[in-house]
Amino acid sequence: MFSSDRCLIIGEVAQAHDGSLGMAHAYIDAVAKAGADAVKFQTHFAVEESSADEPFRIRFTTQDATRFDYWKRLEFTDGQWAELAAHAAERGLLFLSSPFSGRALDLLQRLGVPAWKIASGEISNRPLLSRLAATGKPIILSTGMSPLTEIDEAVEFFRGRGNELAVLQCTTSYPCPPEKVGLNVLEVFRQRYDGIPVGLSDHSGTIFPGLAAATMGASVLEVHVTFSRDMFGPDVPASVTFEDLRLMVDGIRFIERMRANPVAKDDVAGDLSPLRAMFMKSLAAARPISAGEVLQPSDIRILKPAKGIPAADFDQAVGRRLRRSVEEGEFLQFDDLD
């Protein structure tokens, strides 16, 4: 599922739909139109994962008295999740959703998700990880709040069970400033977990980290998406618009073609030899010069195209005697010189 030659680009909707099924469907269409490979949601069931004591990360709404109430309001039914999965398939997208409980896992398993995206906060939830591993499906592991020792444990856990695995650098900051993106960690992961694909889950709200990660051979890129920066919701500042997503997708595919086609400079020069004659310059007479005269620097102009003595040989021409007379502007040849 993961390749160093082609980055899997995931449009993360998360809770941007704010509980509206119609809006969730609209996000699927927009992600597909922008050219991403996958659309990702988060499957929450309040009673299975939250409590009245859970605090808000950002207090952005007055309609939900508690975080538990927020999760409850955003729940979809099993049938509605099935509609979303079917819609994604119709649009040629991989349908992904992070499970936050066993109930969510069971539902998504029935819907046939092709892989599991593990949210940063679930990396130490061993009962959930065990059930995810047992499905045999590929794992996309976010690491936004974890030290290396905790990531090591999760990587070895899935390695030991034979799951295909990709590890994503992630910084749980919304939006994430450039100083905290941590592009260098991709190479840290690549060296530390030899043979495991690496990627980036980006919360910067810009296309730049994604493009940079692509130049580093990222196998997976996940970005939050929004219709507008004026939309409602806590993730909007950390999201890219669909116009940005389209630009980023095109940029990544362009980068992949460049990386897949290294060039030999001499070969390129050979291929472009017809253009050399157009763009390079040669020596020409700056005035009418009679046979027998000795060329002085002031007697020579350097002009396009390259159809005479190359400009690089200027010093070899100066001080030489002409064998024949030349007109002003006439290109000089080596055969013209004694």
DOVO-762044 format. One line per field, with one value per residue: residue number from 1; chain; y negated, x negated, z negated of N, C-alpha, C in turn. Coordinates in steps of 0.2 Angstrom, whole numbers, plus 5000, padded with zeros to 4 digits. Example, Ala and Ser with C-alpha at 12.3 -4.5 7.8 and 13.67 -1.06 7.14 Angstrom:
<atoms>
num	[1;2]
cadena	[A;A]
npy	[5028;5011]
npx	[4934;4936]
npz	[4961;4965]
capy	[5022;5005]
capx	[4938;4932]
capz	[4961;4964]
cpy	[5016;5000]
cpx	[4934;4936]
cpz	[4961;4961]
</atoms>
This chain:
<atoms>
num	[1;2;3;4;5;6;7;8;9;10;11;12;13;14;15;16;17;18;19;20;21;22;23;24;25;26;27;28;29;30;31;32;33;34;35;36;37;38;39;40;41;42;43;44;45;46;47;48;49;50;51;52;53;54;55;56;57;58;59;60;61;62;63;64;65;66;67;68;69;70;71;72;73;74;75;76;77;78;79;80;81;82;83;84;85;86;87;88;89;90;91;92;93;94;95;96;97;98;99;100;101;102;103;104;105;106;107;108;109;110;111;112;113;114;115;116;117;118;119;120;121;122;123;124;125;126;127;128;129;130;131;132;133;134;135;136;137;138;139;140;141;142;143;144;145;146;147;148;149;150;151;152;153;154;155;156;157;158;159;160;161;162;163;164;165;166;167;168;169;170;171;172;173;174;175;176;177;178;179;180;181;182;183;184;185;186;187;188;189;190;191;192;193;194;195;196;197;198;199;200;201;202;203;204;205;206;207;208;209;210;211;212;213;214;215;216;217;218;219;220;221;222;223;224;225;226;227;228;229;230;231;232;233;234;235;236;237;238;239;240;241;242;243;244;245;246;247;248;249;250;251;252;253;254;255;256;257;258;259;260;261;262;263;264;265;266;267;268;269;270;271;272;273;274;275;276;277;278;279;280;281;282;283;284;285;286;287;288;289;290;291;292;293;294;295;296;297;298;299;300;301;302;303;304;305;306;307;308;309;310;311;312;313;314;315;316;317;318;319;320;321;322;323;324;325;326;327;328;329;330;331;332;333;334;335;336;337;338]
cadena	[A;A;A;A;A;A;A;A;A;A;A;A;A;A;A;A;A;A;A;A;A;A;A;A;A;A;A;A;A;A;A;A;A;A;A;A;A;A;A;A;A;A;A;A;A;A;A;A;A;A;A;A;A;A;A;A;A;A;A;A;A;A;A;A;A;A;A;A;A;A;A;A;A;A;A;A;A;A;A;A;A;A;A;A;A;A;A;A;A;A;A;A;A;A;A;A;A;A;A;A;A;A;A;A;A;A;A;A;A;A;A;A;A;A;A;A;A;A;A;A;A;A;A;A;A;A;A;A;A;A;A;A;A;A;A;A;A;A;A;A;A;A;A;A;A;A;A;A;A;A;A;A;A;A;A;A;A;A;A;A;A;A;A;A;A;A;A;A;A;A;A;A;A;A;A;A;A;A;A;A;A;A;A;A;A;A;A;A;A;A;A;A;A;A;A;A;A;A;A;A;A;A;A;A;A;A;A;A;A;A;A;A;A;A;A;A;A;A;A;A;A;A;A;A;A;A;A;A;A;A;A;A;A;A;A;A;A;A;A;A;A;A;A;A;A;A;A;A;A;A;A;A;A;A;A;A;A;A;A;A;A;A;A;A;A;A;A;A;A;A;A;A;A;A;A;A;A;A;A;A;A;A;A;A;A;A;A;A;A;A;A;A;A;A;A;A;A;A;A;A;A;A;A;A;A;A;A;A;A;A;A;A;A;A;A;A;A;A;A;A;A;A;A;A;A;A;A;A;A;A;A;A;A;A;A;A;A;A]
npy	[5006;4994;4983;4978;4971;4965;4954;4957;4947;4940;4933;4925;4925;4925;4918;4908;4908;4905;4912;4913;4923;4920;4911;4919;4927;4918;4914;4926;4926;4914;4917;4928;4921;4912;4921;4930;4945;4952;4950;4945;4948;4946;4958;4957;4962;4956;4962;4973;4968;4956;4945;4935;4927;4924;4912;4898;4896;4884;4871;4868;4867;4864;4872;4884;4891;4899;4908;4921;4920;4913;4923;4932;4925;4925;4938;4951;4962;4980;4983;4971;4970;4980;4975;4964;4971;4978;4968;4962;4973;4973;4961;4964;4964;4969;4974;4969;4970;4964;4975;4973;4982;4998;5001;4992;4997;5010;5006;4999;5010;5018;5010;5011;5004;5000;4999;4994;4979;4973;4962;4949;4949;4962;4971;4977;4985;5000;5011;5008;5006;5020;5026;5020;5024;5037;5038;5038;5028;5014;5002;4985;4974;4961;4949;4939;4934;4941;4948;4955;4967;4972;4973;4982;4994;4995;4997;5009;5017;5019;5023;5035;5042;5043;5033;5022;5006;4989;4975;4959;4943;4931;4916;4911;4898;4884;4871;4879;4871;4867;4870;4881;4891;4902;4909;4915;4926;4936;4942;4947;4957;4965;4970;4976;4985;4996;4999;4997;4987;4969;4954;4939;4931;4917;4901;4888;4879;4875;4878;4880;4889;4901;4902;4901;4913;4922;4921;4927;4940;4945;4957;4956;4943;4933;4921;4909;4903;4889;4880;4866;4853;4846;4855;4863;4871;4880;4885;4877;4867;4875;4881;4884;4876;4882;4877;4875;4888;4895;4888;4893;4907;4908;4902;4911;4923;4918;4917;4930;4935;4929;4934;4947;4947;4945;4935;4935;4924;4922;4929;4922;4910;4915;4918;4906;4899;4893;4882;4875;4869;4859;4851;4849;4840;4832;4826;4811;4799;4783;4772;4768;4778;4780;4793;4799;4791;4789;4796;4786;4784;4774;4776;4786;4793;4801;4811;4818;4831;4846;4848;4847;4844;4850;4840;4843;4845;4833;4827;4834;4830;4817;4807;4814;4816;4811;4821;4818;4805;4798;4793;4781;4787;4800;4817;4825;4838;4852;4856;4844;4838;4836]
npx	[4996;4990;4978;4962;4961;4972;4982;4995;5008;5018;5034;5039;5054;5059;5068;5073;5085;5094;5105;5114;5121;5123;5114;5102;5103;5101;5088;5081;5083;5076;5063;5060;5061;5050;5040;5034;5029;5036;5049;5051;5059;5065;5070;5081;5089;5097;5100;5092;5079;5077;5079;5088;5078;5069;5059;5061;5050;5049;5060;5072;5086;5102;5113;5111;5110;5101;5086;5089;5102;5100;5094;5105;5114;5109;5109;5112;5124;5123;5128;5127;5113;5110;5115;5106;5094;5098;5100;5087;5080;5087;5082;5069;5060;5049;5057;5055;5055;5051;5052;5059;5063;5068;5080;5081;5070;5076;5087;5080;5072;5082;5086;5076;5063;5048;5036;5029;5029;5020;5023;5014;5016;5020;5009;5004;5014;5016;5025;5034;5024;5020;5032;5033;5021;5024;5033;5025;5023;5015;5006;5006;4997;4998;4988;4989;4988;4979;4964;4948;4946;4959;4964;4955;4960;4973;4970;4962;4972;4982;4973;4970;4981;4983;4990;4991;4984;4983;4975;4979;4972;4978;4984;4993;5001;5010;5013;4998;4982;4969;4956;4959;4963;4954;4947;4935;4937;4942;4931;4925;4934;4933;4920;4920;4931;4928;4932;4946;4959;4960;4969;4979;4990;4998;5000;4999;5007;5003;4996;4983;4975;4979;4975;4961;4959;4962;4951;4942;4945;4957;4969;4982;4994;5004;5016;5026;5042;5052;5066;5065;5056;5064;5072;5082;5075;5063;5051;5049;5039;5028;5029;5029;5036;5046;5042;5029;5025;5027;5017;5006;5006;5004;4991;4984;4985;4978;4965;4962;4961;4949;4940;4940;4933;4918;4905;4891;4879;4871;4878;4889;4884;4880;4892;4897;4890;4894;4900;4889;4882;4891;4891;4878;4863;4853;4837;4837;4833;4830;4828;4825;4812;4796;4787;4773;4772;4769;4778;4786;4792;4803;4807;4816;4833;4844;4856;4873;4879;4871;4860;4847;4830;4830;4835;4828;4815;4809;4797;4788;4790;4787;4773;4770;4767;4777;4782;4790;4800;4814;4831;4839;4848;4847;4845;4831;4820;4810;4802;4800;4789;4771]
npz	[5000;4997;5004;5010;5021;5025;5017;5005;5004;4992;4988;4974;4966;4953;4940;4947;4953;4944;4939;4949;4961;4974;4977;4974;4985;4995;4993;4997;5011;5014;5010;5019;5031;5030;5032;5022;5015;5005;4993;4976;4961;4944;4933;4920;4905;4892;4879;4879;4878;4871;4857;4845;4839;4849;4856;4867;4881;4888;4883;4893;4895;4890;4889;4885;4870;4864;4868;4871;4875;4887;4894;4895;4902;4914;4919;4932;4938;4940;4953;4960;4960;4968;4980;4983;4985;4996;5005;5006;5012;5024;5030;5032;5021;5008;4993;4977;4959;4943;4929;4913;4903;4898;4904;4914;4922;4925;4933;4944;4949;4954;4964;4973;4973;4980;4973;4957;4949;4936;4923;4915;4901;4898;4898;4887;4883;4880;4880;4891;4901;4902;4907;4919;4926;4927;4938;4949;4958;4966;4957;4952;4944;4933;4923;4915;4901;4895;4887;4893;4888;4885;4898;4903;4896;4901;4915;4915;4910;4920;4930;4926;4927;4941;4948;4962;4962;4959;4953;4947;4945;4934;4927;4914;4915;4918;4927;4934;4931;4942;4936;4929;4936;4940;4951;4952;4944;4952;4958;4947;4943;4954;4953;4941;4941;4950;4967;4965;4972;4972;4967;4967;4956;4957;4949;4952;4960;4972;4989;4989;4980;4985;4998;4996;4989;4999;5008;5000;5001;4995;4990;4987;4985;4975;4973;4965;4972;4978;4984;4984;4976;4968;4962;4949;4934;4925;4931;4943;4944;4945;4957;4975;4989;5003;5015;5012;5009;5022;5029;5021;5023;5037;5037;5029;5037;5048;5042;5039;5052;5056;5046;5050;5062;5063;5070;5081;5083;5094;5104;5105;5110;5123;5128;5130;5139;5152;5148;5142;5153;5156;5144;5139;5142;5155;5163;5172;5185;5180;5188;5206;5211;5218;5227;5220;5210;5192;5179;5167;5150;5151;5163;5164;5161;5151;5154;5156;5168;5163;5174;5179;5174;5157;5143;5132;5137;5138;5134;5141;5154;5155;5160;5170;5188;5202;5216;5226;5232;5223;5220;5210;5196;5201;5197;5190;5194;5189;5200;5206;5201;5199]
capy	[5000;4988;4983;4972;4968;4962;4953;4958;4941;4941;4927;4927;4921;4925;4916;4902;4908;4902;4916;4913;4928;4917;4908;4924;4929;4912;4915;4932;4924;4909;4921;4931;4916;4910;4926;4934;4952;4954;4946;4948;4945;4949;4961;4956;4963;4953;4966;4978;4965;4950;4944;4928;4924;4923;4905;4895;4893;4877;4870;4865;4868;4863;4876;4891;4890;4903;4912;4927;4918;4912;4930;4935;4921;4926;4945;4953;4969;4985;4983;4965;4971;4984;4970;4960;4976;4980;4962;4962;4978;4970;4955;4967;4963;4974;4972;4970;4966;4967;4978;4971;4987;5005;5001;4989;5002;5015;5003;4998;5016;5021;5006;5013;4999;5004;4998;4991;4973;4973;4955;4949;4950;4969;4974;4982;4989;5007;5016;5006;5008;5027;5028;5017;5028;5044;5038;5039;5023;5010;4997;4978;4973;4954;4949;4931;4932;4947;4948;4960;4974;4974;4975;4988;4999;4996;5000;5016;5021;5020;5027;5042;5045;5043;5028;5017;5001;4982;4970;4952;4937;4926;4912;4910;4891;4882;4873;4880;4867;4870;4872;4887;4897;4908;4913;4919;4933;4941;4946;4950;4963;4969;4973;4979;4991;4998;5003;4995;4981;4964;4949;4933;4928;4909;4897;4881;4875;4873;4883;4881;4895;4907;4902;4903;4920;4926;4921;4932;4947;4947;4962;4954;4936;4932;4914;4907;4899;4885;4876;4859;4852;4843;4860;4864;4877;4879;4887;4873;4864;4880;4884;4881;4875;4887;4875;4877;4896;4896;4886;4897;4913;4907;4901;4918;4927;4915;4918;4937;4936;4926;4938;4953;4946;4941;4933;4935;4917;4922;4931;4916;4905;4918;4918;4899;4896;4889;4875;4872;4865;4853;4847;4848;4834;4833;4820;4808;4793;4777;4767;4771;4780;4783;4798;4797;4787;4793;4795;4783;4785;4770;4778;4792;4792;4807;4811;4825;4837;4849;4851;4846;4846;4849;4835;4846;4845;4826;4825;4838;4827;4810;4807;4818;4812;4813;4824;4815;4799;4799;4787;4779;4792;4807;4822;4827;4845;4853;4856;4837;4835;4839]
capx	[5000;4985;4972;4957;4961;4979;4985;5002;5011;5025;5037;5042;5060;5060;5074;5075;5092;5098;5111;5119;5120;5123;5107;5097;5103;5098;5080;5079;5083;5071;5056;5059;5060;5043;5035;5031;5030;5040;5052;5051;5064;5064;5076;5082;5095;5095;5100;5086;5072;5076;5083;5090;5072;5064;5059;5060;5044;5051;5067;5074;5093;5106;5119;5110;5108;5094;5083;5093;5108;5098;5093;5111;5118;5106;5110;5116;5126;5119;5130;5124;5106;5110;5116;5100;5089;5100;5099;5080;5078;5089;5077;5062;5056;5049;5061;5051;5057;5048;5057;5057;5066;5069;5086;5079;5066;5080;5090;5076;5071;5088;5087;5070;5058;5042;5030;5030;5025;5020;5023;5008;5018;5021;5003;5003;5020;5014;5031;5036;5019;5021;5037;5031;5016;5027;5036;5020;5023;5009;5006;5003;4996;4996;4984;4989;4987;4975;4957;4946;4947;4966;4965;4952;4964;4978;4967;4961;4978;4985;4969;4970;4987;4983;4993;4988;4984;4980;4974;4979;4970;4983;4984;5000;5001;5015;5009;4991;4978;4963;4951;4961;4965;4950;4946;4929;4939;4943;4925;4924;4938;4931;4914;4922;4935;4925;4937;4953;4961;4962;4973;4980;4996;4996;5006;4997;5012;5000;4994;4976;4972;4981;4971;4955;4959;4962;4944;4938;4948;4962;4974;4989;4995;5010;5017;5033;5045;5057;5069;5063;5053;5069;5077;5082;5072;5056;5046;5049;5032;5023;5031;5028;5042;5046;5038;5022;5024;5026;5010;5001;5006;5000;4984;4981;4984;4972;4959;4961;4958;4942;4936;4940;4930;4912;4902;4884;4879;4868;4883;4894;4881;4880;4899;4899;4885;4897;4901;4883;4881;4895;4890;4871;4861;4846;4833;4838;4829;4833;4828;4822;4805;4793;4783;4766;4772;4768;4784;4785;4798;4808;4809;4821;4839;4847;4863;4877;4879;4864;4859;4841;4826;4833;4833;4823;4808;4808;4790;4784;4790;4783;4766;4769;4767;4782;4780;4794;4804;4821;4835;4842;4853;4846;4843;4825;4819;4803;4798;4798;4783;4765]
capz	[5000;4997;5009;5009;5028;5026;5010;5003;5001;4988;4986;4968;4964;4946;4938;4951;4956;4938;4938;4955;4965;4981;4977;4975;4992;4999;4992;5001;5017;5014;5009;5025;5036;5029;5034;5017;5015;4999;4988;4970;4956;4937;4930;4913;4901;4886;4873;4879;4878;4868;4851;4843;4837;4854;4857;4873;4883;4889;4882;4899;4896;4884;4890;4882;4863;4862;4874;4872;4878;4893;4898;4896;4907;4921;4921;4937;4937;4945;4960;4963;4961;4974;4986;4984;4987;5003;5009;5007;5017;5031;5032;5033;5016;5002;4987;4971;4953;4937;4924;4906;4899;4901;4908;4921;4926;4928;4939;4950;4952;4958;4970;4977;4974;4983;4969;4951;4947;4929;4921;4910;4894;4897;4899;4881;4882;4882;4882;4897;4906;4903;4911;4926;4928;4928;4944;4954;4962;4966;4952;4953;4937;4931;4918;4913;4894;4892;4887;4897;4884;4886;4905;4904;4894;4906;4921;4914;4909;4927;4934;4923;4930;4948;4952;4966;4957;4961;4947;4949;4941;4933;4921;4912;4913;4922;4933;4932;4934;4946;4932;4925;4941;4939;4957;4951;4941;4957;4959;4941;4943;4959;4951;4935;4942;4957;4971;4964;4975;4967;4970;4963;4954;4957;4946;4953;4964;4979;4993;4990;4978;4989;5004;4994;4987;5005;5010;4996;5002;4990;4993;4985;4983;4972;4972;4964;4977;4977;4989;4983;4969;4964;4960;4942;4932;4921;4936;4949;4944;4947;4963;4982;4994;5008;5020;5010;5010;5029;5030;5018;5026;5043;5035;5027;5043;5052;5038;5040;5059;5055;5042;5053;5068;5062;5076;5082;5086;5101;5108;5106;5115;5129;5131;5131;5144;5157;5144;5141;5159;5155;5138;5138;5146;5159;5164;5178;5186;5178;5194;5211;5210;5224;5227;5218;5203;5186;5175;5160;5146;5153;5170;5163;5158;5149;5157;5158;5165;5163;5181;5180;5168;5151;5139;5127;5140;5140;5133;5146;5160;5154;5162;5176;5195;5206;5222;5231;5230;5220;5219;5203;5194;5204;5192;5191;5194;5188;5207;5209;5197;5199]
cpy	[4994;4989;4977;4968;4964;4961;4954;4951;4941;4934;4928;4922;4920;4923;4909;4902;4905;4906;4916;4918;4925;4914;4913;4927;4924;4913;4920;4929;4919;4913;4925;4926;4913;4915;4930;4941;4955;4949;4949;4944;4948;4952;4961;4958;4961;4958;4971;4975;4959;4950;4936;4924;4922;4915;4903;4894;4886;4876;4865;4864;4867;4868;4883;4889;4893;4906;4918;4925;4916;4918;4933;4932;4923;4933;4946;4960;4974;4984;4977;4966;4975;4980;4967;4965;4977;4974;4961;4967;4976;4965;4958;4965;4969;4971;4974;4967;4969;4969;4975;4976;4993;5005;4997;4994;5007;5012;5002;5005;5019;5017;5007;5008;5003;5003;4994;4985;4972;4965;4955;4951;4958;4973;4979;4986;4996;5012;5014;5008;5016;5029;5025;5022;5035;5044;5039;5034;5018;5004;4991;4975;4965;4954;4942;4930;4937;4946;4954;4967;4976;4976;4981;4994;5001;5000;5007;5020;5023;5024;5034;5046;5045;5038;5024;5010;4995;4978;4963;4947;4933;4922;4910;4903;4888;4874;4874;4875;4870;4873;4879;4893;4903;4912;4917;4926;4938;4946;4950;4957;4968;4973;4978;4986;4993;5002;5001;4988;4975;4958;4943;4932;4921;4905;4889;4876;4873;4879;4884;4887;4901;4908;4904;4910;4924;4926;4925;4939;4949;4951;4960;4947;4935;4924;4913;4902;4895;4881;4869;4858;4848;4848;4860;4871;4876;4881;4882;4870;4868;4884;4881;4881;4881;4884;4876;4884;4898;4894;4891;4904;4913;4906;4907;4923;4925;4917;4926;4939;4934;4931;4945;4953;4942;4940;4933;4928;4917;4925;4926;4911;4908;4917;4910;4895;4892;4882;4871;4867;4859;4848;4845;4842;4836;4826;4818;4802;4787;4771;4771;4772;4783;4789;4796;4793;4792;4791;4792;4784;4781;4772;4784;4790;4800;4807;4818;4825;4840;4852;4849;4848;4845;4843;4837;4845;4838;4825;4829;4834;4820;4811;4811;4814;4815;4816;4821;4809;4801;4793;4787;4784;4799;4811;4825;4835;4846;4854;4849;4834;4839;4842]
cpx	[4996;4979;4968;4957;4967;4982;4992;5004;5018;5028;5041;5048;5061;5067;5076;5082;5097;5105;5116;5117;5119;5116;5102;5097;5100;5090;5078;5078;5077;5064;5055;5058;5053;5038;5031;5032;5035;5043;5053;5056;5061;5070;5077;5089;5094;5095;5095;5079;5071;5080;5084;5084;5068;5064;5059;5053;5044;5058;5069;5082;5096;5112;5118;5107;5102;5092;5087;5099;5106;5097;5100;5115;5115;5106;5114;5119;5122;5121;5127;5116;5105;5111;5110;5095;5091;5098;5091;5077;5081;5085;5070;5057;5055;5053;5057;5055;5054;5053;5054;5060;5066;5075;5085;5075;5071;5084;5086;5073;5076;5088;5081;5065;5052;5036;5033;5026;5026;5019;5017;5010;5020;5015;5002;5009;5019;5020;5033;5031;5019;5026;5036;5026;5019;5031;5031;5019;5017;5011;5003;5003;4994;4993;4984;4987;4982;4968;4955;4947;4954;4967;4961;4956;4970;4976;4966;4967;4981;4980;4969;4976;4988;4987;4989;4989;4980;4980;4974;4976;4976;4982;4991;5000;5005;5016;5002;4986;4972;4958;4953;4963;4961;4949;4940;4931;4940;4937;4923;4928;4935;4925;4916;4926;4934;4931;4944;4954;4962;4966;4974;4987;4996;5002;5004;5002;5009;4998;4987;4973;4973;4976;4964;4954;4959;4955;4940;4941;4953;4967;4981;4989;5002;5011;5025;5035;5051;5060;5066;5060;5058;5074;5077;5079;5065;5050;5045;5042;5027;5024;5029;5035;5041;5042;5031;5021;5023;5019;5005;5001;5002;4993;4981;4980;4978;4965;4957;4958;4951;4938;4935;4936;4923;4909;4895;4883;4876;4873;4888;4891;4881;4887;4901;4894;4888;4898;4894;4881;4885;4893;4883;4869;4854;4843;4835;4834;4833;4832;4825;4815;4802;4788;4776;4766;4772;4774;4783;4792;4804;4811;4815;4827;4841;4854;4866;4878;4871;4863;4852;4836;4829;4831;4828;4816;4806;4800;4786;4784;4787;4776;4765;4770;4773;4779;4784;4798;4811;4824;4837;4848;4852;4843;4836;4824;4811;4799;4796;4792;4777;4763]
cpz	[5000;5001;5009;5016;5029;5019;5010;5000;4998;4986;4980;4966;4957;4944;4941;4953;4950;4937;4943;4959;4972;4982;4978;4982;4997;4999;4996;5008;5018;5014;5016;5031;5036;5031;5029;5018;5010;4996;4982;4965;4949;4935;4923;4911;4894;4880;4873;4878;4873;4861;4850;4841;4843;4856;4865;4875;4884;4888;4888;4900;4890;4884;4886;4875;4861;4869;4876;4876;4886;4897;4899;4902;4914;4923;4927;4935;4942;4952;4963;4964;4967;4981;4988;4987;4995;5008;5011;5012;5024;5034;5033;5027;5011;4996;4981;4965;4947;4932;4917;4901;4902;4906;4914;4925;4929;4934;4945;4953;4956;4965;4975;4978;4976;4978;4962;4950;4940;4927;4916;4903;4893;4897;4893;4879;4884;4884;4889;4903;4907;4908;4919;4929;4931;4935;4950;4959;4961;4960;4953;4946;4936;4924;4914;4906;4891;4892;4891;4894;4885;4893;4906;4902;4899;4913;4920;4913;4915;4931;4932;4925;4937;4952;4956;4962;4961;4955;4950;4943;4941;4927;4919;4910;4919;4922;4930;4935;4938;4942;4928;4930;4941;4945;4956;4947;4946;4958;4953;4941;4948;4957;4945;4936;4949;4961;4970;4968;4970;4971;4965;4962;4953;4954;4947;4956;4970;4983;4993;4987;4982;4995;5002;4992;4994;5008;5006;4996;4998;4994;4992;4983;4981;4971;4970;4970;4975;4983;4989;4976;4965;4961;4952;4940;4929;4926;4942;4949;4947;4954;4970;4985;4999;5014;5018;5011;5017;5031;5027;5021;5033;5042;5033;5033;5048;5049;5039;5047;5059;5052;5046;5060;5067;5069;5076;5086;5093;5106;5110;5111;5122;5132;5133;5136;5149;5154;5143;5147;5159;5150;5137;5143;5150;5160;5171;5179;5184;5183;5200;5210;5216;5222;5225;5212;5197;5182;5169;5157;5149;5160;5170;5159;5156;5150;5157;5165;5165;5170;5183;5175;5162;5147;5134;5130;5142;5139;5138;5153;5160;5156;5168;5183;5199;5213;5228;5228;5228;5219;5212;5202;5197;5198;5194;5190;5192;5195;5209;5206;5198;5193]
</atoms>
